[in-house]
């Protein structure tokens, strides 16, 4: 084995519940401002383009911080970094609650983005403290907590925004983050850092950050700035140069931020590639269904629901993820995480294709949401299980952080592509422009097609290789006991 075996905690149920709650809270932070999007320019006395940064900044900061926090979890201890992540969640929420201008709100939302590393850290910690027979189910639940929090958080945030002062949203999120910190401190055991003694790769963190920010800015703002504009093309070029240089550095440095040799192994590489397509496929539904529910009935295809009602119609999707997680864990135990991932991608694709027949009613949209959420729940639970079965203990948090980044990259690209489809295929009514029914159908077909591509990629993921004498399960040479730190 590549690292000393760790003893499972005596209270695995409490640890699993705490980490799932932490992931759900982090996801709620992401959807918190969704009901306020239309009102933000007035609330903050700014333009719509400036107000959009309130959402964009959380995505950018999270993309940079998630892999960095994952590596620090391997170096300093996962419990310590979980507690560290709770601090910017609390502080950022308080800053947003007091905000009266767009700059302050952007700063607060950026701080909240720093706490998004909780989910990959929590998943990696499960490998250290949960008994083997409970590991698959617990990974599935904690991994799906991001989807659960997003689905549940939207109607809750809409209700608060509609019936109370908007600042209550952020005071509530601060209280949730504080509860998470107390639970982690009280219930989550401190286990030895898997990569203790190695150095932190600061140049690698800076290079990856520059590359990711450039790429995600170009993807998320390209439609506003123009895909052929100098700014967008310059950012894409900067991303290529920065990420290429980062890759060269990571291969040559002794203690890389992300071990690219490990990520290049077919089992890890294909899982991460499937994750990009799953993220894209999942987000297509999240963009289409709320608009379909809220468009006026006079369009002939809109369902005329309020923001709160639309959130409530979609909320059962979060409950479906919660229910499907233990079933996904059992499926993984019986057939392996690869089989579960393929099933999840196929269920997600089925949901999209069924939606073409059911998108004409709110009940039909809810059924579609249940199906797609079930597929996402299966897939999200299988991906980290595949990753952790393929990397050494010294890299579990960093590898999970990178996989989370791949999912986020998929959702960002999905948001841009679906946004372009809906903005190009429009109809005009009463002086207002709406995405057309054909635009929605095209977006759903794209989502279903990408889910099928993800299933095809997952189907060719190789089986985990048996450890040869003198190697661990990842093919690395065993470290002698006397050399282990």
C-alpha positions in Angstrom: 0.0 0.0 0.0 1.2 3.5 -0.7 0.1 5.0 2.7 -0.6 3.6 6.1 -4.1 2.3 6.6 -6.4 4.5 8.5 -8.9 3.3 11.0 -12.6 4.0 10.4 -14.2 6.4 12.8 -16.6 5.0 15.5 -19.4 7.4 14.3 -19.4 7.1 10.5 -23.1 8.1 10.3 -22.5 11.4 12.0 -19.5 12.1 9.8 -21.4 11.3 6.6 -24.4 13.5 7.7 -22.1 16.4 8.6 -20.2 16.2 5.3 -23.4 15.9 3.3 -24.8 18.9 5.1 -21.6 20.9 4.4 -21.9 20.1 0.7 -25.6 21.1 0.6 -24.8 24.4 2.4 -22.0 25.1 -0.1 -24.4 24.4 -3.0 -27.1 26.7 -1.5 -24.6 29.5 -1.5 -24.3 29.1 -5.3 -28.1 29.4 -6.0 -28.6 32.0 -3.3 -28.8 35.1 -5.6 -30.7 33.4 -8.5 -34.1 34.9 -7.4 -32.5 38.3 -7.1 -30.9 38.4 -10.6 -33.6 40.7 -12.1 -33.5 43.0 -9.0 -29.8 43.3 -8.4 -29.2 46.3 -10.7 -31.8 48.3 -8.7 -30.7 46.9 -5.3 -27.0 47.7 -5.9 -27.6 50.8 -8.1 -25.6 49.5 -11.0 -26.0 48.2 -14.5 -27.1 44.7 -15.5 -23.7 43.8 -16.8 -22.0 44.9 -13.6 -24.6 43.0 -11.5 -23.9 39.8 -13.5 -20.4 39.7 -11.8 -22.2 38.8 -8.6 -22.7 35.3 -10.1 -19.6 35.1 -12.3 -17.1 35.9 -9.5 -18.3 32.9 -7.4 -17.7 30.6 -10.4 -14.2 32.0 -11.0 -13.0 32.0 -7.4 -14.4 28.5 -6.9 -12.6 27.2 -10.0 -9.3 28.5 -8.7 -9.7 27.5 -5.1 -11.2 24.0 -5.4 -8.0 22.3 -6.7 -5.8 24.4 -4.4 -7.8 23.6 -1.3 -7.8 19.9 -2.4 -4.0 19.8 -2.5 -3.8 21.7 0.9 -6.1 19.0 2.3 -3.6 16.4 1.3 -0.7 18.4 2.8 -2.2 19.9 6.0 -5.2 17.6 6.7 -8.7 17.5 5.3 -10.5 18.4 8.5 -8.4 21.5 9.0 -9.1 22.6 5.4 -12.8 21.9 5.9 -12.8 24.2 8.8 -10.8 26.8 6.8 -13.4 26.6 4.0 -16.2 27.5 6.5 -14.5 30.8 7.4 -14.9 32.5 4.0 -18.5 31.1 3.7 -19.4 32.8 6.9 -17.5 36.1 6.3 -18.6 36.3 2.7 -22.3 35.9 3.7 -22.0 38.6 6.3 -20.3 41.0 3.8 -23.1 40.4 1.3 -25.7 41.0 4.0 -24.3 44.4 4.7 -23.6 45.2 1.0 -25.1 48.4 -0.4 -23.0 48.6 -3.6 -21.9 46.1 -6.3 -18.2 46.1 -5.3 -19.0 45.0 -1.8 -21.4 42.3 -3.0 -18.8 41.0 -5.5 -16.2 40.8 -2.7 -18.7 38.9 -0.5 -19.6 36.5 -3.3 -16.0 35.9 -4.1 -15.4 34.9 -0.5 -18.3 32.5 -0.7 -16.7 31.0 -3.8 -13.6 30.2 -1.7 -15.6 27.8 0.4 -16.7 25.6 -2.5 -13.9 23.1 -1.9 -15.9 21.5 0.9 -17.4 18.8 -1.3 -14.2 17.3 -2.8 -12.5 17.6 0.6 -15.4 15.8 2.3 -15.5 13.0 -0.3 -11.7 12.5 0.1 -12.1 12.4 3.9 -14.7 9.6 3.6 -12.0 7.2 2.3 -10.1 7.8 5.5 -12.8 7.4 8.1 -15.8 5.4 6.7 -15.8 1.6 6.8 -15.5 -0.1 3.4 -19.1 -1.4 3.4 -20.5 2.1 3.7 -18.0 3.9 1.5 -19.8 3.8 -1.8 -23.2 5.0 -0.4 -21.5 7.8 1.6 -19.5 9.0 -1.4 -22.7 9.0 -3.5 -24.6 11.0 -0.9 -21.9 13.6 -0.3 -21.2 14.0 -4.0 -24.9 14.5 -4.8 -25.2 17.1 -2.1 -24.2 19.8 -4.6 -27.2 19.0 -6.7 -29.4 18.5 -3.6 -28.5 21.9 -2.3 -29.0 23.6 -5.6 -32.5 22.1 -6.1 -33.7 22.8 -2.5 -32.0 26.1 -2.2 -33.7 27.7 -5.2 -37.3 27.6 -3.9 -36.1 28.5 -0.4 -34.2 31.5 -1.7 -37.2 32.5 -3.9 -39.6 32.3 -0.9 -37.3 34.4 1.3 -36.7 37.0 -1.5 -40.4 37.2 -2.2 -41.7 37.5 1.4 -38.8 39.0 3.3 -35.9 41.4 3.0 -33.2 40.1 0.6 -30.6 40.5 3.3 -32.2 37.7 5.2 -30.9 35.3 2.6 -27.3 36.1 3.5 -27.8 36.2 7.2 -29.4 32.7 6.9 -26.5 31.5 4.8 -24.0 32.8 7.4 -25.9 30.9 10.1 -25.9 27.7 8.1 -22.1 28.0 7.5 -21.5 28.6 11.2 -23.5 25.5 12.0 -21.4 23.5 9.5 -18.2 24.7 11.2 -19.4 23.6 14.6 -20.5 20.2 13.3 -17.1 19.7 11.6 -15.2 20.7 14.7 -17.3 18.5 16.9 -18.0 15.4 14.8 -15.4 15.0 12.1 -12.2 13.2 13.3 -8.7 14.6 12.6 -6.7 12.1 10.5 -3.1 12.3 9.4 -2.4 14.3 6.2 -1.7 11.8 3.4 1.0 14.0 1.8 2.5 15.5 5.0 6.1 16.7 4.4 5.6 17.5 0.8 5.8 21.2 -0.3 2.9 23.3 -1.7 3.3 24.0 -5.4 2.8 27.8 -5.5 3.9 28.4 -9.1 1.5 25.6 -10.1 -1.4 27.2 -8.2 -0.7 30.6 -9.8 -0.4 29.1 -13.3 -3.6 27.0 -13.0 -5.4 30.0 -11.6 -4.4 32.3 -14.5 -5.3 29.7 -17.0 -8.7 28.9 -15.5 -9.8 32.5 -14.9 -8.9 33.4 -18.5 -10.7 30.3 -19.9 -13.9 30.7 -17.7 -14.0 34.5 -18.3 -13.9 33.9 -22.0 -16.6 31.2 -21.9 -18.9 32.9 -19.5 -18.6 36.5 -20.9 -18.0 35.7 -24.6 -21.7 36.1 -25.5 -21.8 39.6 -23.9 -18.4 40.8 -25.2 -18.7 39.1 -28.6 -17.1 35.7 -29.4 -14.8 37.4 -32.0 -13.9 40.4 -29.9 -10.3 41.1 -29.0 -11.0 40.6 -25.3 -12.6 37.2 -25.7 -10.0 35.9 -28.2 -7.2 37.4 -26.0 -8.5 35.5 -23.0 -8.7 32.3 -24.9 -5.1 32.7 -26.1 -4.0 33.6 -22.5 -5.7 30.4 -21.3 -3.9 28.2 -23.9 -0.5 29.7 -23.0 -1.0 29.6 -19.3 -2.4 26.1 -19.1 0.3 24.8 -21.5 3.0 26.4 -19.4 1.3 25.0 -16.2 1.3 21.5 -17.7 5.0 21.6 -18.5 5.8 22.9 -14.9 3.6 20.2 -13.3 5.3 17.4 -15.1 8.8 18.6 -14.1 8.3 19.7 -10.5 8.8 17.3 -7.6 5.6 17.9 -5.7 3.0 19.1 -8.2 -0.3 20.7 -7.4 -1.9 18.0 -9.5 0.0 14.9 -10.6 -0.6 15.0 -14.3 0.9 11.5 -14.7 -1.9 10.2 -12.4 -4.6 12.2 -14.2 -3.2 10.8 -17.6 -3.9 7.2 -16.6 -6.9 6.1 -18.8 -9.1 5.3 -15.8 -8.7 8.8 -14.3 -8.6 10.6 -17.7 -11.7 9.1 -19.1 -13.6 9.7 -15.8 -12.7 13.3 -15.8 -13.7 13.6 -19.5 -17.0 12.0 -18.8 -17.4 14.5 -15.9 -17.2 17.4 -18.3 -20.0 16.0 -20.4 -22.1 15.2 -17.4 -21.7 18.7 -16.1 -22.7 20.1 -19.4 -25.7 17.8 -19.7 -26.9 18.5 -16.2 -26.8 22.3 -16.7 -28.8 22.3 -19.9 -31.8 21.2 -17.8 -31.1 23.8 -15.1 -31.2 26.6 -17.7 -34.2 25.4 -19.8 -36.7 24.2 -17.2 -36.9 27.3 -15.0 -37.4 29.5 -18.1 -40.0 27.2 -19.6 -41.9 27.2 -16.3 -41.8 31.0 -16.0 -42.5 32.1 -19.6 -46.0 33.5 -20.0 -48.7 31.1 -21.2 -49.5 33.5 -24.1 -46.3 32.3 -25.9 -48.1 29.0 -26.4 -45.4 26.9 -24.7 -44.6 28.9 -21.5 -46.3 27.6 -18.3 -46.8 31.0 -16.5 -45.4 30.1 -13.1 -43.9 32.5 -10.6 -40.2 32.2 -9.5 -41.3 30.6 -6.3 -43.7 28.2 -8.0 -41.1 27.2 -10.5 -38.6 26.5 -7.8 -41.2 24.3 -6.0 -41.9 22.4 -9.1 -38.2 21.6 -9.5 -37.5 21.0 -5.8 -38.4 17.3 -5.9 -35.3 16.8 -8.0 -33.2 17.5 -5.0 -35.1 15.0 -3.0 -34.7 12.4 -5.8 -30.9 12.8 -5.6 -31.1 12.3 -1.9 -33.2 9.1 -2.3 -31.1 7.7 -5.3 -27.7 8.1 -3.6 -27.9 5.1 -1.3 -29.3 3.0 -4.2 -26.3 4.2 -6.3 -24.0 3.2 -3.6 -25.5 -0.3 -3.5 -25.3 -0.5 -7.3 -21.6 0.5 -7.1 -20.9 -2.2 -4.5 -22.6 -4.8 -6.7 -21.4 -3.9 -10.2 -18.7 -1.3 -9.7 -18.6 2.6 -10.2 -18.1 2.3 -13.9 -21.5 0.5 -14.3 -23.2 3.1 -12.1 -21.7 6.0 -14.1 -22.9 4.5 -17.4 -26.4 4.0 -15.9 -26.5 7.6 -14.6 -25.6 9.0 -17.9 -28.2 6.9 -19.7 -30.9 7.9 -17.2 -29.9 11.6 -17.7 -30.2 11.2 -21.5 -33.6 9.4 -21.1 -34.8 12.4 -19.1 -33.9 14.8 -21.8 -35.5 12.8 -24.6 -38.7 12.2 -22.5 -38.8 16.0 -21.9 -39.6 16.6 -25.6 -43.0 15.0 -25.0 -43.7 16.3 -21.4 -42.5 19.9 -21.6 -46.1 21.1 -22.1 -47.2 21.0 -18.4 -45.7 21.8 -15.0 -46.4 18.2 -13.9 -44.5 17.0 -17.0 -41.5 19.2 -16.1 -41.5 17.8 -12.6 -41.4 14.3 -13.9 -38.5 15.2 -16.3 -36.7 16.9 -13.3 -37.1 13.7 -11.3 -35.6 11.5 -14.1 -32.7 13.8 -14.9 -31.9 14.4 -11.1 -31.9 10.6 -10.7 -29.3 10.3 -13.5 -27.2 13.1 -12.0 -27.3 11.5 -8.6 -26.1 8.2 -9.9 -23.3 9.8 -12.0 -22.1 12.2 -9.3 -21.8 9.4 -6.8 -19.8 7.1 -9.2 -17.3 9.7 -10.5 -15.4 10.3 -7.2 -15.6 6.5 -6.5 -13.8 5.9 -9.8 -11.2 8.6 -9.0 -10.4 7.4 -5.5 -10.0 3.8 -6.6 -7.4 5.0 -9.1 -5.2 7.4 -7.1 -3.0 6.9 -4.0 -4.1 8.2 -0.5 -1.6 11.0 -0.8 -3.6 12.5 -3.7 -7.3 11.8 -2.9 -8.3 15.4 -2.0 -6.4 17.0 -4.9 -7.7 14.4 -7.4 -11.3 14.9 -6.2 -10.8 18.7 -6.4 -9.7 18.3 -10.0 -12.7 16.1 -10.8 -15.0 18.7 -9.3 -13.2 21.3 -11.5 -14.0 19.2 -14.6 -17.7 19.1 -13.7 -17.6 22.9 -13.2 -15.9 23.4 -16.5 -18.7 21.3 -18.1 -21.4 23.4 -16.5 -19.7 26.7 -17.6 -19.3 25.5 -21.2 -22.9 24.2 -21.1 -24.2 27.5 -19.8 -22.4 29.3 -22.7 -23.5 26.9 -25.4 -27.2 26.7 -24.2 -27.2 30.5 -23.8 -26.1 30.9 -27.4 -28.8 28.5 -28.6 -31.6 30.2 -26.7 -30.4 33.7 -27.7 -30.3 32.8 -31.4 -33.6 30.9 -31.6 -36.1 33.5 -30.4 -39.7 34.7 -30.9 -41.2 38.1 -30.3 -44.5 38.8 -28.6 -45.8 42.1 -27.3 -42.5 43.9 -27.9 -40.6 41.3 -25.8 -38.2 38.7 -27.1 -38.3 35.2 -25.8 -36.4 32.0 -26.5 -38.6 30.0 -28.9 -40.0 26.6 -28.4 -37.7 25.2 -31.0 -34.8 26.8 -29.1 -35.8 24.9 -25.9 -36.2 21.7 -27.8 -32.8 22.1 -29.5 -31.2 22.8 -26.1 -32.8 19.6 -24.6 -31.6 17.5 -27.6 -28.1 18.9 -27.1 -28.2 18.0 -23.4 -29.5 14.5 -24.2 -26.9 14.0 -26.9 -24.0 15.0 -24.6 -25.3 12.7 -21.8 -25.1 9.8 -24.4 -21.5 10.9 -25.2 -20.7 10.7 -21.5 -22.2 7.2 -21.3 -20.1 6.1 -24.3 -16.9 7.5 -22.7 -17.7 5.9 -19.4 -18.3 2.5 -21.1 -14.7 2.4 -22.2 -13.2 3.2 -18.8 -10.8 0.4 -18.1 -11.2 -1.8 -15.0 -8.9 -1.1 -12.0 -5.7 -3.0 -12.4 -4.7 -5.5 -9.8 -1.7 -4.5 -7.8 1.5 -6.2 -8.8 4.1 -7.3 -6.1 5.7 -4.1 -4.8 3.0 -1.8 -6.1 -0.1 -0.2 -4.8 -3.4 -0.3 -6.6 -2.4 2.7 -8.8 0.7 1.1 -10.1 3.1 3.0 -7.9 6.0 1.4 -6.1 5.2 0.6 -2.5 6.8 2.9 0.1 8.7 0.8 2.8 7.2 1.1 6.3 10.4 2.7 7.6 10.3 5.4 4.9 6.6 6.3 5.5 6.1 9.7 7.1 
